């Protein structure tokens, strides 16, 4: 697992809309740390540092150490507000993580085995039921993605959650059914041709039955 990135922040003395606007004008992003049965802590982080972290990718699924003075707090971003026009960061909510914390996360799927899939070689396409899987996972071991293999799939075959090897410590939040993640289906052109053929056969059978009845 990669080292946890440290974010150097400062305490925020004033809170509220006016104070937050002043913080942003000063080139800082207002934020708050909450959770773990402790009082919320208002902080501010340099805007250029937040933008740098956002550009690295995966910001919302990484844990960080936020350092305020000599104190470090391990956190997970839970809400990020962006400006509706400029996309500049406006506010961040961080969840404070205690020792052994487990969090609920939506982890993106990463499909493998496409190059050997019989169904794809026959012209099928992948139909996604889910692009992420919601799991309960240890906060210090959040995976970047979950691998889903389509290597053994033919057309009309599907991958269900029971077919997926989840990373250690990951448990799906849906436990009452074996839900589908993706399937290989016939391309729309092929399905249209198949449907037309089936309809033609049905019409021919109906016509033959009617002729037989008239005799």
Backbone as a printed PyTorch tensor [residue, N CA C, xyz], in Angstrom:
tensor([[[  0.8430,  -1.2010,   0.0000],
         [  0.0000,   0.0000,   0.0000],
         [  0.8750,   1.2470,   0.0000]],

        [[  0.4720,   2.2570,  -0.7600],
         [  1.2400,   3.4930,  -0.8690],
         [  1.2430,   4.2370,   0.4650]],

        [[  2.3060,   5.0120,   0.6720],
         [  2.3890,   5.8200,   1.8820],
         [  1.2520,   6.8270,   1.9090]],

        [[  0.7760,   7.1150,   3.1260],
         [ -0.2930,   8.0960,   3.2740],
         [  0.2830,   9.4940,   3.0970]],

        [[ -0.3640,  10.2850,   2.2470],
         [  0.0660,  11.6630,   1.9790],
         [ -0.3460,  12.5500,   3.1520]],

        [[  0.5710,  13.4380,   3.5510],
         [  0.2730,  14.3890,   4.6180],
         [ -0.1730,  15.7280,   4.0250]],

        [[ -1.2990,  16.2380,   4.5030],
         [ -1.7970,  17.5510,   4.1060],
         [ -1.5500,  18.5140,   5.2600]],

        [[ -0.7800,  19.5450,   5.0010],
         [ -0.5100,  20.5450,   6.0410],
         [ -1.6200,  21.6000,   6.0070]],

        [[ -2.2990,  21.7720,   7.1300],
         [ -3.4320,  22.6960,   7.2180],
         [ -3.2480,  23.6390,   8.4010]],

        [[ -4.1380,  24.6170,   8.4560],
         [ -4.1380,  25.5660,   9.5720],
         [ -5.5220,  25.5700,  10.2070]],

        [[ -5.5950,  25.8800,  11.4990],
         [ -6.9210,  25.9850,  12.1240],
         [ -7.6820,  27.1600,  11.5420]],

        [[ -9.0070,  27.0330,  11.4750],
         [ -9.8580,  28.1050,  10.9710],
         [-10.6280,  28.6700,  12.1650]],

        [[-10.3370,  29.9290,  12.4750],
         [-10.9080,  30.5250,  13.6890],
         [-12.3960,  30.8420,  13.5230]],

        [[-12.7900,  31.2920,  12.3270],
         [-14.1700,  31.6990,  12.1020],
         [-14.8410,  30.7620,  11.1100]],

        [[-16.1340,  30.4850,  11.3470],
         [-16.8900,  29.6270,  10.4400],
         [-18.1210,  30.3870,   9.9580]],

        [[-18.8160,  29.8210,   8.9800],
         [-19.9660,  30.5020,   8.4010],
         [-19.6830,  30.8950,   6.9720]],

        [[-20.7330,  31.2940,   6.2420],
         [-20.5980,  31.6180,   4.8190],
         [-19.6440,  32.7760,   4.5740]],

        [[-19.7930,  33.8460,   5.3600],
         [-18.9240,  35.0130,   5.1760],
         [-17.4700,  34.6660,   5.4310]],

        [[-17.2260,  33.9200,   6.5050],
         [-15.8590,  33.5310,   6.8380],
         [-15.2760,  32.6160,   5.7680]],

        [[-16.1150,  31.7100,   5.2340],
         [-15.6370,  30.8020,   4.1840],
         [-15.2620,  31.5690,   2.9190]],

        [[-16.0710,  32.5720,   2.5690],
         [-15.7380,  33.3910,   1.3880],
         [-14.4090,  34.1100,   1.5920]],

        [[-14.1980,  34.6380,   2.7880],
         [-12.9450,  35.3280,   3.0850],
         [-11.7620,  34.3580,   3.0060]],

        [[-11.9710,  33.1320,   3.4830],
         [-10.9230,  32.1040,   3.4320],
         [-10.5470,  31.8060,   1.9840]],

        [[-11.5630,  31.6880,   1.1100],
         [-11.2800,  31.3980,  -0.3040],
         [-10.5980,  32.5690,  -1.0000]],

        [[-10.9880,  33.7850,  -0.6170],
         [-10.3290,  34.9680,  -1.2100],
         [ -8.8460,  35.0100,  -0.8410]],

        [[ -8.5250,  34.4370,   0.3070],
         [ -7.1290,  34.4100,   0.7600],
         [ -6.3530,  33.2210,   0.1680]],

        [[ -6.9630,  32.5100,  -0.7830],
         [ -6.2670,  31.4020,  -1.4470],
         [ -6.2790,  30.1080,  -0.6510]],

        [[ -7.2470,  29.9910,   0.2630],
         [ -7.3660,  28.7850,   1.0870],
         [ -8.7190,  28.1030,   0.8100]],

        [[ -8.7620,  26.8080,   1.0530],
         [-10.0120,  26.0560,   0.9200],
         [-10.4930,  25.6950,   2.3210]],

        [[-11.6870,  26.1490,   2.7170],
         [-12.2150,  25.7720,   4.0310],
         [-12.5730,  24.2970,   4.0650]],

        [[-12.3490,  23.6820,   5.2200],
         [-12.6460,  22.2580,   5.3840],
         [-13.0140,  21.9950,   6.8340]],

        [[-13.5800,  20.8200,   7.0690],
         [-13.9200,  20.4200,   8.4300],
         [-13.5930,  18.9430,   8.6030]],

        [[-13.0890,  18.5880,   9.7820],
         [-12.8360,  17.1930,  10.1450],
         [-13.8650,  16.8030,  11.2050]],

        [[-14.5620,  15.6940,  10.9700],
         [-15.6010,  15.2830,  11.9230],
         [-15.5120,  13.7750,  12.1380]],

        [[-16.2780,  13.2830,  13.1070],
         [-16.3690,  11.8510,  13.3300],
         [-15.5150,  11.3520,  14.4800]],

        [[-15.5480,  10.0240,  14.6870],
         [-14.8030,   9.3390,  15.7510],
         [-15.1890,   9.8590,  17.1360]],

        [[-16.4490,  10.2800,  17.2790],
         [-16.9840,  10.7510,  18.5720],
         [-16.2050,  11.9240,  19.1570]],

        [[-15.6900,  12.7700,  18.2650],
         [-14.9560,  13.9670,  18.7040],
         [-15.5930,  15.2030,  18.0820]],

        [[-15.2770,  16.3460,  18.6390],
         [-15.8230,  17.6110,  18.1390],
         [-15.3110,  17.8920,  16.7270]],

        [[-16.1610,  18.4570,  15.8580],
         [-15.6800,  18.8660,  14.5270],
         [-14.5550,  19.8910,  14.6400]],

        [[-13.6270,  19.8170,  13.6970],
         [-12.4700,  20.7200,  13.6970],
         [-12.4410,  21.4850,  12.3730]],

        [[-12.5800,  22.8060,  12.4350],
         [-12.5490,  23.6420,  11.2280],
         [-11.1080,  23.9570,  10.8620]],

        [[-10.7710,  23.7040,   9.5930],
         [ -9.4050,  23.9410,   9.1210],
         [ -9.4510,  24.6210,   7.7610]],

        [[ -8.2740,  25.0410,   7.2880],
         [ -8.1390,  25.5760,   5.9400],
         [ -6.8550,  25.0310,   5.3230]],

        [[ -6.9350,  24.7630,   4.0060],
         [ -5.8220,  24.1560,   3.2720],
         [ -5.5130,  25.0380,   2.0740]],

        [[ -4.2360,  25.2750,   1.7580],
         [ -3.9010,  26.0800,   0.5820],
         [ -4.5750,  25.5310,  -0.6830]],

        [[ -5.1870,  26.4290,  -1.4380],
         [ -5.9390,  26.0080,  -2.6190],
         [ -5.0610,  25.2700,  -3.6250]],

        [[ -3.8310,  25.7400,  -3.8370],
         [ -2.9600,  25.0870,  -4.8270],
         [ -2.6080,  23.6540,  -4.3960]],

        [[ -2.5620,  23.4060,  -3.0650],
         [ -2.2880,  22.0530,  -2.5780],
         [ -3.4940,  21.1460,  -2.8340]],

        [[ -4.6970,  21.6570,  -2.6350],
         [ -5.9040,  20.8710,  -2.9090],
         [ -5.9910,  20.5310,  -4.3950]],

        [[ -5.7330,  21.5150,  -5.2460],
         [ -5.7820,  21.2790,  -6.6980],
         [ -4.7500,  20.2200,  -7.0960]],

        [[ -3.5680,  20.2810,  -6.5060],
         [ -2.5220,  19.2880,  -6.8050],
         [ -2.9910,  17.8790,  -6.4310]],

        [[ -3.6230,  17.7540,  -5.2700],
         [ -4.1060,  16.4530,  -4.8200],
         [ -5.2550,  15.9490,  -5.7040]],

        [[ -6.1250,  16.8540,  -6.1330],
         [ -7.2280,  16.4680,  -7.0160],
         [ -6.7090,  15.9780,  -8.3660]],

        [[ -5.6640,  16.6230,  -8.8560],
         [ -5.1060,  16.2550, -10.1610],
         [ -4.4050,  14.8980, -10.1390]],

        [[ -4.0610,  14.4120,  -8.9490],
         [ -3.4260,  13.0910,  -8.8400],
         [ -4.4230,  11.9750,  -9.1210]],

        [[ -5.7100,  12.3030,  -8.9420],
         [ -6.7590,  11.3020,  -9.1590],
         [ -7.0510,  10.5060,  -7.8990]],

        [[ -8.2770,   9.9930,  -7.8200],
         [ -8.6670,   9.1360,  -6.7040],
         [ -8.7330,   9.8250,  -5.3620]],

        [[ -8.9430,  11.1300,  -5.3580],
         [ -8.9150,  11.8990,  -4.1050],
         [ -9.9180,  11.3670,  -3.0850]],

        [[-11.1290,  11.0520,  -3.5260],
         [-12.1910,  10.6580,  -2.6020],
         [-12.0290,   9.2400,  -2.0520]],

        [[-11.1020,   8.4730,  -2.5810],
         [-10.9150,   7.1040,  -2.0910],
         [ -9.5440,   6.8930,  -1.4510]],

        [[ -8.8580,   7.9880,  -1.1180],
         [ -7.5610,   7.8960,  -0.4530],
         [ -7.6510,   8.4180,   0.9740]],

        [[ -6.9100,   7.7760,   1.8650],
         [ -6.7870,   8.3150,   3.2100],
         [ -5.5970,   9.2690,   3.2530]],

        [[ -5.6930,  10.2800,   4.1030],
         [ -4.6470,  11.2900,   4.2590],
         [ -4.3830,  11.5190,   5.7440]],

        [[ -3.2070,  12.0330,   6.0240],
         [ -2.9050,  12.5640,   7.3520],
         [ -2.9880,  14.0810,   7.2540]],

        [[ -3.8950,  14.6840,   8.0070],
         [ -3.9780,  16.1460,   8.0520],
         [ -3.1950,  16.6270,   9.2690]],

        [[ -2.2030,  17.4510,   9.0100],
         [ -1.3500,  17.9610,  10.0880],
         [ -1.7000,  19.4180,  10.3890]],

        [[ -2.1150,  19.6810,  11.6200],
         [ -2.3920,  21.0370,  12.0900],
         [ -1.4640,  21.2800,  13.2690]],

        [[ -0.4420,  22.1140,  13.0500],
         [  0.5770,  22.2800,  14.0870],
         [  1.3490,  20.9770,  14.2430]],

        [[  1.4110,  20.4620,  15.4610],
         [  2.1310,  19.2080,  15.7160],
         [  1.2030,  18.0040,  15.7150]],

        [[ -0.1060,  18.2370,  15.5360],
         [ -1.0810,  17.1460,  15.6130],
         [ -1.4160,  16.6150,  14.2260]],

        [[ -1.4080,  15.2800,  14.0990],
         [ -1.7890,  14.6250,  12.8450],
         [ -3.0740,  13.8330,  13.0540]],

        [[ -3.9720,  13.9370,  12.0780],
         [ -5.2320,  13.2010,  12.1260],
         [ -5.4060,  12.4450,  10.8150]],

        [[ -5.6450,  11.1390,  10.9050],
         [ -5.8880,  10.3450,   9.6970],
         [ -7.3440,  10.5170,   9.2740]],

        [[ -7.5470,  10.8700,   8.0060],
         [ -8.8840,  11.2150,   7.5280],
         [ -9.1510,  10.5900,   6.1660]],

        [[-10.4450,  10.5800,   5.8130],
         [-10.8870,  10.1680,   4.4860],
         [-11.8330,  11.2360,   3.9580]],

        [[-11.5930,  11.7900,   2.7560],
         [-12.5350,  12.7730,   2.1950],
         [-13.9150,  12.1420,   2.0000]],

        [[-14.9540,  12.8430,   2.4540],
         [-16.3120,  12.3200,   2.3070],
         [-17.2040,  13.2270,   1.4730]],

        [[-16.8350,  14.4890,   1.3450],
         [-17.6250,  15.3880,   0.5040],
         [-16.7120,  16.4860,  -0.0270]],

        [[-16.8080,  16.7350,  -1.3230],
         [-16.0080,  17.7780,  -1.9730],
         [-16.9550,  18.6640,  -2.7660]],

        [[-16.9780,  19.9390,  -2.4220],
         [-17.8250,  20.8870,  -3.1460],
         [-16.9590,  21.6880,  -4.1160]],

        [[-17.3980,  21.6980,  -5.3900],
         [-16.6880,  22.4450,  -6.4300],
         [-17.5600,  23.5950,  -6.9110]],

        [[-16.9160,  24.6700,  -7.3670],
         [-17.6550,  25.8050,  -7.9200],
         [-18.3730,  25.3420,  -9.1870]],

        [[-19.6560,  25.6750,  -9.3610],
         [-20.4270,  25.1500, -10.5020],
         [-19.9240,  25.6160, -11.8640]],

        [[-19.1890,  26.7110, -11.9040],
         [-18.6970,  27.2290, -13.1830],
         [-17.2080,  26.9360, -13.3800]],

        [[-16.4040,  27.2820, -12.3640],
         [-14.9530,  27.1660, -12.5150],
         [-14.3880,  25.8190, -12.0840]],

        [[-15.1990,  25.0080, -11.3840],
         [-14.7470,  23.7220, -10.8450],
         [-13.6440,  23.8630,  -9.7980]],

        [[-13.4500,  25.0500,  -9.2700],
         [-12.4650,  25.2360,  -8.2070],
         [-13.0140,  24.6600,  -6.9080]],

        [[-12.1400,  24.0590,  -6.0730],
         [-12.6100,  23.4940,  -4.7990],
         [-13.1420,  24.5800,  -3.8710]],

        [[-14.3170,  24.3160,  -3.2930],
         [-14.9760,  25.2910,  -2.4220],
         [-14.9690,  24.8750,  -0.9500]],

        [[-15.1150,  23.5820,  -0.6920],
         [-15.1800,  23.0980,   0.6890],
         [-14.9650,  21.5880,   0.7030]],

        [[-14.3350,  21.0880,   1.7490],
         [-14.1060,  19.6430,   1.8870],
         [-14.5420,  19.1950,   3.2770]],

        [[-15.2520,  18.0650,   3.3200],
         [-15.5520,  17.3920,   4.5850],
         [-14.6510,  16.1640,   4.6890]],

        [[-13.9280,  16.0570,   5.8060],
         [-13.0840,  14.8940,   6.0610],
         [-13.6700,  14.0850,   7.2120]],

        [[-13.6820,  12.7560,   7.0610],
         [-14.0930,  11.8690,   8.1410],
         [-12.8600,  11.4620,   8.9420]],

        [[-12.8970,  11.7070,  10.2260],
         [-11.8080,  11.3240,  11.1230],
         [-11.8420,   9.8130,  11.3230]],

        [[-10.7020,   9.1510,  11.1410],
         [-10.6460,   7.6930,  11.2030],
         [ -9.9370,   7.2340,  12.4740]],

        [[-10.6620,   6.4870,  13.2920],
         [-10.0390,   5.8930,  14.4660],
         [ -9.3150,   4.6080,  14.0840]],

        [[ -8.5910,   4.0480,  15.0240],
         [ -7.8420,   2.8240,  14.7740],
         [ -8.8050,   1.6950,  14.4250]],

        [[ -8.5140,   0.9620,  13.3380],
         [ -9.3550,  -0.1550,  12.9160],
         [-10.6650,   0.2540,  12.2760]],

        [[-10.7650,   1.5090,  11.8350],
         [-12.0190,   1.9960,  11.2520],
         [-12.3570,   1.2620,   9.9560]],

        [[-13.6480,   0.9810,   9.7800],
         [-14.1660,   0.3930,   8.5440],
         [-15.1050,   1.4120,   7.9150]],

        [[-14.9530,   1.6350,   6.6110],
         [-15.7730,   2.6290,   5.9240],
         [-16.5270,   1.9770,   4.7690]],

        [[-17.6110,   2.6110,   4.3650],
         [-18.3910,   2.1600,   3.2110],
         [-17.9770,   2.9940,   2.0070]],

        [[-17.5380,   2.3180,   0.9480],
         [-17.0250,   3.0090,  -0.2310],
         [-17.5850,   2.3680,  -1.4960]],

        [[-17.7250,   3.1680,  -2.5450],
         [-18.0300,   2.6430,  -3.8730],
         [-16.7090,   2.5410,  -4.6320]],

        [[-16.2920,   1.3110,  -4.9250],
         [-15.0080,   1.0670,  -5.5830],
         [-15.2510,   0.7700,  -7.0640]],

        [[-14.5660,   1.4790,  -7.9670],
         [-14.7820,   1.2290,  -9.4020],
         [-14.3180,  -0.1670,  -9.8030]],

        [[-15.0070,  -0.7560, -10.8010],
         [-14.5810,  -2.0540, -11.3030],
         [-13.5790,  -1.8550, -12.4410]],

        [[-12.6920,  -2.8400, -12.5860],
         [-11.6970,  -2.8310, -13.6630],
         [-11.8050,  -4.1700, -14.3830]],

        [[-12.3010,  -4.1450, -15.6190],
         [-12.5390,  -5.3760, -16.3730],
         [-11.2310,  -5.8930, -16.9700]],

        [[-10.9950,  -7.2020, -16.7900],
         [ -9.8260,  -7.8600, -17.3810],
         [-10.3000,  -9.0660, -18.1830]],

        [[ -9.4070,  -9.5970, -19.0340],
         [ -9.7160, -10.7950, -19.8070],
         [-10.4590, -10.5420, -21.0970]],

        [[-10.5760,  -9.2660, -21.4960],
         [-11.3210,  -8.9560, -22.7170],
         [-10.6980,  -9.5950, -23.9580]],

        [[ -9.3470,  -9.6720, -23.9700],
         [ -8.6640, -10.1530, -25.1790],
         [ -8.8690, -11.6490, -25.4240]],

        [[ -9.3170, -12.4050, -24.4050],
         [ -9.5060, -13.8500, -24.6010],
         [-10.9770, -14.2700, -24.4760]],

        [[-11.8590, -13.3240, -24.2580],
         [-13.2760, -13.6480, -24.0850],
         [-13.8910, -14.1500, -25.3900]],

        [[-14.4770, -15.3430, -25.3360],
         [-15.1240, -15.9240, -26.5250],
         [-16.2710, -15.0400, -26.9920]],

        [[-17.0670, -14.5550, -26.0390],
         [-18.2120, -13.7250, -26.3840],
         [-17.8240, -12.4510, -27.1000]],

        [[-16.7570, -11.8100, -26.6600],
         [-16.2950, -10.5840, -27.3160],
         [-15.7060, -10.8950, -28.6920]],

        [[-15.0030, -12.0210, -28.8060],
         [-14.4480, -12.4110, -30.1060],
         [-15.5570, -12.6930, -31.1190]],

        [[-16.7130, -13.1310, -30.6430],
         [-17.8510, -13.4110, -31.5250],
         [-18.6530, -12.1460, -31.8480]],

        [[-18.1930, -11.0070, -31.3720],
         [-18.8660,  -9.7580, -31.6920],
         [-19.7460,  -9.2110, -30.5950]],

        [[-19.7690,  -9.8890, -29.4430],
         [-20.5630,  -9.3970, -28.3250],
         [-19.9590,  -8.1320, -27.7170]],

        [[-20.7590,  -7.4640, -26.9020],
         [-20.2930,  -6.2500, -26.2230],
         [-20.6070,  -6.3830, -24.7300]],

        [[-19.8260,  -5.6590, -23.9250],
         [-20.0320,  -5.7030, -22.4810],
         [-21.1520,  -4.7450, -22.0970]],

        [[-22.1230,  -5.2550, -21.3890],
         [-23.2250,  -4.4450, -20.8630],
         [-23.0400,  -4.3370, -19.3440]],

        [[-22.7890,  -3.1050, -18.8740],
         [-22.5010,  -2.9040, -17.4540],
         [-23.7840,  -2.6680, -16.6650]],

        [[-23.9960,  -3.4770, -15.6500],
         [-25.0770,  -3.2340, -14.7010],
         [-24.5840,  -2.2840, -13.6170]],

        [[-23.2960,  -2.4200, -13.2800],
         [-22.6650,  -1.5660, -12.2720],
         [-21.2750,  -1.1760, -12.7410]],

        [[-20.9120,   0.0780, -12.4830],
         [-19.5430,   0.5330, -12.7390],
         [-18.7440,   0.5990, -11.4430]],

        [[-19.4510,   0.5240, -10.3090],
         [-18.7970,   0.4810,  -8.9990],
         [-19.4860,  -0.5810,  -8.1500]],

        [[-18.7530,  -1.0740,  -7.1550],
         [-19.3160,  -2.0030,  -6.1790],
         [-19.1910,  -1.3580,  -4.8050]],

        [[-20.3080,  -1.2490,  -4.1020],
         [-20.2650,  -0.6630,  -2.7620],
         [-19.8370,  -1.7350,  -1.7670]],

        [[-18.7820,  -1.4250,  -1.0120],
         [-18.2330,  -2.3950,  -0.0680],
         [-17.9570,  -1.7310,   1.2790]],

        [[-17.9190,  -2.5560,   2.3180],
         [-17.3660,  -2.1530,   3.6020],
         [-15.9170,  -2.6110,   3.6040]],

        [[-15.0020,  -1.6950,   3.9150],
         [-13.5810,  -1.9940,   3.7550],
         [-12.7740,  -1.2830,   4.8480]],

        [[-11.6810,  -1.9020,   5.3220],
         [-10.8240,  -1.2160,   6.2890],
         [-10.3070,   0.1000,   5.7070]],

        [[-10.3700,   1.1600,   6.5040],
         [ -9.9920,   2.4870,   6.0070],
         [ -8.5310,   2.5620,   5.5880]],

        [[ -7.7010,   1.6870,   6.1180],
         [ -6.2780,   1.7300,   5.7600],
         [ -5.9380,   0.7800,   4.6170]],

        [[ -6.9550,   0.1960,   3.9760],
         [ -6.7030,  -0.7500,   2.8770],
         [ -7.7550,  -0.6120,   1.7860]],

        [[ -8.0640,   0.6290,   1.4140],
         [ -9.0640,   0.8660,   0.3630],
         [ -8.4350,   0.5740,  -0.9980]],

        [[ -9.0040,  -0.3690,  -1.7760],
         [ -8.4070,  -0.6860,  -3.0810],
         [ -8.6920,   0.3940,  -4.1200]],

        [[ -7.7920,   0.5250,  -5.0890],
         [ -7.9790,   1.4720,  -6.1840],
         [ -9.1550,   1.0360,  -7.0630]],

        [[ -9.2840,  -0.2830,  -7.2470],
         [-10.3560,  -0.8310,  -8.0800],
         [-10.5610,  -2.2930,  -7.7080]],

        [[-11.6290,  -2.8730,  -8.2470],
         [-11.9110,  -4.2990,  -8.0610],
         [-11.8950,  -4.9560,  -9.4310]],

        [[-11.0660,  -6.0020,  -9.5960],
         [-10.9430,  -6.6800, -10.8880],
         [-12.1380,  -7.5950, -11.1560]],

        [[-12.6800,  -7.4700, -12.3650],
         [-13.7890,  -8.3070, -12.8130],
         [-13.3660,  -8.9480, -14.1400]],

        [[-13.2830, -10.2740, -14.1630],
         [-12.8200, -10.9670, -15.3670],
         [-13.9780, -11.4200, -16.2470]],

        [[-13.8340, -11.1420, -17.5590],
         [-14.8070, -11.6360, -18.5420],
         [-14.1700, -12.6970, -19.4330]],

        [[-13.0120, -13.2280, -19.0050],
         [-12.2380, -14.1550, -19.8310],
         [-13.0360, -15.3910, -20.2330]],

        [[-13.8670, -15.9170, -19.3430],
         [-14.5820, -17.1670, -19.6150],
         [-16.0060, -16.9520, -20.1180]],

        [[-16.3460, -15.7270, -20.4720],
         [-17.7360, -15.4180, -20.8270],
         [-18.0060, -15.5180, -22.3260]],

        [[-19.1450, -16.1210, -22.6450],
         [-19.6600, -16.1360, -24.0120],
         [-20.8400, -15.1530, -24.0580]],

        [[-21.4380, -14.9710, -25.2270],
         [-22.6110, -14.1000, -25.3440],
         [-23.7370, -14.6290, -24.4490]],

        [[-24.3680, -13.7180, -23.7290],
         [-25.4440, -14.0040, -22.7660],
         [-24.9500, -14.5290, -21.4280]],

        [[-23.6260, -14.5850, -21.2250],
         [-23.0790, -14.9290, -19.9110],
         [-22.8910, -13.6550, -19.0930]],

        [[-22.9250, -13.7890, -17.7640],
         [-22.7970, -12.6270, -16.8800],
         [-21.7970, -12.9020, -15.7520]],

        [[-21.2630, -11.8160, -15.2000],
         [-20.4190, -11.8990, -13.9970],
         [-21.2640, -11.4460, -12.8120]],

        [[-21.3610, -12.2980, -11.8120],
         [-22.0710, -11.9450, -10.5880],
         [-21.0580, -11.7010,  -9.4720]],

        [[-21.5120, -11.1060,  -8.3800],
         [-20.5960, -10.7620,  -7.2930],
         [-19.9050, -12.0050,  -6.7340]],

        [[-20.5980, -13.1590,  -6.7900],
         [-19.9910, -14.4000,  -6.2830],
         [-18.8170, -14.8650,  -7.1460]],

        [[-18.7330, -14.3460,  -8.3850],
         [-17.6420, -14.7120,  -9.2890],
         [-16.3900, -13.8640,  -9.0660]],

        [[-16.4990, -12.8320,  -8.2540],
         [-15.4200, -11.8520,  -8.1040],
         [-14.6260, -12.1220,  -6.8320]],

        [[-13.3050, -12.1220,  -6.9630],
         [-12.4420, -12.2410,  -5.7930],
         [-12.1880, -10.8360,  -5.2420]],

        [[-12.8340, -10.5310,  -4.1300],
         [-12.6970,  -9.2040,  -3.5380],
         [-11.3860,  -9.0970,  -2.7660]],

        [[-10.8000,  -7.8820,  -2.7250],
         [ -9.5730,  -7.6900,  -1.9370],
         [ -9.8120,  -8.0480,  -0.4690]],

        [[ -8.7530,  -8.3830,   0.2230],
         [ -8.8420,  -8.7820,   1.6270],
         [ -9.5360,  -7.6980,   2.4540]],

        [[-10.5230,  -8.1200,   3.2420],
         [-11.2210,  -7.1870,   4.1220],
         [-12.4410,  -6.5430,   3.5010]],

        [[-12.6100,  -6.6790,   2.1670],
         [-13.7650,  -6.0760,   1.4810],
         [-14.9830,  -6.9820,   1.5970]],

        [[-16.1080,  -6.3960,   1.9440],
         [-17.3720,  -7.1250,   1.9940],
         [-18.4270,  -6.2880,   1.2820]],

        [[-19.1660,  -6.8810,   0.3240],
         [-20.2120,  -6.0980,  -0.3570],
         [-21.3040,  -5.7020,   0.6220]],

        [[-21.8560,  -4.5120,   0.4380],
         [-22.9350,  -4.0610,   1.3250],
         [-24.2470,  -4.7720,   1.0060]],

        [[-24.3890,  -5.2480,  -0.2310],
         [-25.5810,  -6.0360,  -0.6060],
         [-25.2710,  -7.4970,  -0.3310]],

        [[-25.9780,  -8.1040,   0.6090],
         [-25.6910,  -9.4840,   1.0040],
         [-26.8730, -10.4240,   0.8020]],

        [[-28.0190,  -9.8780,   0.3840],
         [-29.2140, -10.7170,   0.2840],
         [-29.4320, -11.3100,  -1.1040]],

        [[-28.5350, -11.0040,  -2.0430],
         [-28.6870, -11.5840,  -3.3850],
         [-27.3410, -11.5780,  -4.1120]],

        [[-27.2310, -12.4670,  -5.1010],
         [-26.0150, -12.5810,  -5.9070],
         [-26.1760, -11.6690,  -7.1250]],

        [[-25.8630, -10.3900,  -6.9560],
         [-26.1910,  -9.4130,  -7.9940],
         [-25.2130,  -9.4520,  -9.1720]],

        [[-25.7290,  -9.0290, -10.3320],
         [-24.9450,  -9.0030, -11.5710],
         [-24.1430,  -7.7150, -11.6680]],

        [[-22.9140,  -7.8400, -12.1600],
         [-22.0400,  -6.6780, -12.3460],
         [-21.9920,  -6.2940, -13.8240]],

        [[-21.7910,  -7.2700, -14.6910],
         [-21.7980,  -6.9980, -16.1350],
         [-22.0970,  -8.2900, -16.8750]],

        [[-22.4100,  -8.1580, -18.1480],
         [-22.7230,  -9.3230, -18.9850],
         [-22.2290,  -9.0520, -20.3950]],

        [[-22.0650, -10.1200, -21.1650],
         [-21.7460,  -9.9670, -22.5840],
         [-23.0240, -10.2350, -23.3780]],

        [[-23.4160,  -9.2560, -24.1660],
         [-24.6640,  -9.3630, -24.9230],
         [-24.3660,  -9.2270, -26.4180]],

        [[-25.3080,  -9.6920, -27.2240],
         [-25.1690,  -9.5510, -28.6720],
         [-25.2830,  -8.0760, -29.0440]],

        [[-24.5170,  -7.6170, -30.0440],
         [-24.6370,  -6.2210, -30.4650],
         [-26.0380,  -5.9350, -30.9820]],

        [[-26.4800,  -4.6850, -30.9050],
         [-27.8540,  -4.3160, -31.2450],
         [-28.2330,  -4.7280, -32.6690]],

        [[-27.3170,  -4.6330, -33.6260],
         [-27.6030,  -5.0280, -35.0040],
         [-27.9300,  -6.4940, -35.1150]],

        [[-27.1620,  -7.3090, -34.3950],
         [-27.3760,  -8.7540, -34.4190],
         [-28.6980,  -9.1080, -33.7590]],

        [[-29.0020,  -8.4060, -32.6410],
         [-30.2660,  -8.6660, -31.9460],
         [-31.4570,  -8.2910, -32.8210]],

        [[-31.3490,  -7.1870, -33.5700],
         [-32.4370,  -6.7540, -34.4520],
         [-32.6870,  -7.7790, -35.5380]],

        [[-31.5870,  -8.3020, -36.1210],
         [-31.7240,  -9.3010, -37.1710],
         [-32.3610, -10.5650, -36.6280]],

        [[-31.9190, -10.9590, -35.4090],
         [-32.4540, -12.1660, -34.7800],
         [-33.9390, -12.0120, -34.4930]],

        [[-34.3140, -10.8520, -33.9770],
         [-35.7250, -10.5970, -33.6750],
         [-36.5750, -10.6180, -34.9370]],

        [[-36.0460, -10.0120, -36.0230],
         [-36.7880,  -9.9710, -37.2870],
         [-37.0010, -11.3830, -37.8230]],

        [[-35.9450, -12.2140, -37.6970],
         [-36.0510, -13.5930, -38.1760],
         [-37.0940, -14.3580, -37.3810]],

        [[-37.0670, -14.1430, -36.0370],
         [-38.0300, -14.8330, -35.1790],
         [-39.4600, -14.3940, -35.5050]],

        [[-39.6260, -13.0800, -35.7570],
         [-40.9620, -12.5710, -36.0990],
         [-41.4340, -13.1460, -37.4350]],

        [[-40.4950, -13.2430, -38.4070],
         [-40.8350, -13.8010, -39.7130],
         [-41.2680, -15.2510, -39.6130]],

        [[-40.5360, -16.0320, -38.7710],
         [-40.8980, -17.4280, -38.5780],
         [-42.2850, -17.5320, -37.9410]],

        [[-42.5470, -16.6590, -36.9780],
         [-43.8460, -16.6780, -36.2960],
         [-44.9700, -16.3670, -37.2590]],

        [[-44.7580, -15.3630, -38.1280],
         [-45.7920, -14.9890, -39.1010],
         [-46.0470, -16.1230, -40.0920]],

        [[-44.9850, -16.8090, -40.5150],
         [-45.1290, -17.9210, -41.4580],
         [-45.9270, -19.0560, -40.8270]],

        [[-45.6440, -19.3250, -39.5350],
         [-46.3740, -20.3830, -38.8370],
         [-47.8540, -20.0340, -38.7180]],

        [[-48.1330, -18.7420, -38.4240],
         [-49.5220, -18.2980, -38.2880],
         [-50.2620, -18.4190, -39.6270]],

        [[-49.5740, -18.0330, -40.7200],
         [-50.1960, -18.1050, -42.0480],
         [-50.5040, -19.5490, -42.4220]],

        [[-49.5510, -20.4480, -42.1140],
         [-49.7610, -21.8650, -42.4250],
         [-50.9430, -22.4210, -41.6430]],

        [[-51.0590, -21.9960, -40.3820],
         [-52.1670, -22.4710, -39.5440],
         [-53.4880, -21.9720, -40.0690]],

        [[-53.5190, -20.7140, -40.5520],
         [-54.7560, -20.1610, -41.0850],
         [-55.1850, -20.8600, -42.3620]],

        [[-54.1850, -21.1550, -43.2410],
         [-54.5080, -21.8670, -44.4880],
         [-55.0560, -23.2490, -44.2080]],

        [[-54.4560, -23.9100, -43.2180],
         [-54.9110, -25.2430, -42.8560],
         [-56.3400, -25.2210, -42.3490]],

        [[-56.7130, -24.1290, -41.6590],
         [-58.0500, -24.0220, -41.0910],
         [-59.0910, -23.7760, -42.1620]],

        [[-58.6790, -23.1040, -43.2550],
         [-59.6520, -22.7570, -44.3050],
         [-60.0440, -23.9770, -45.1150]],

        [[-59.1510, -24.9580, -45.2450],
         [-59.4630, -26.1630, -46.0460],
         [-60.5010, -26.9030, -45.3460]]])
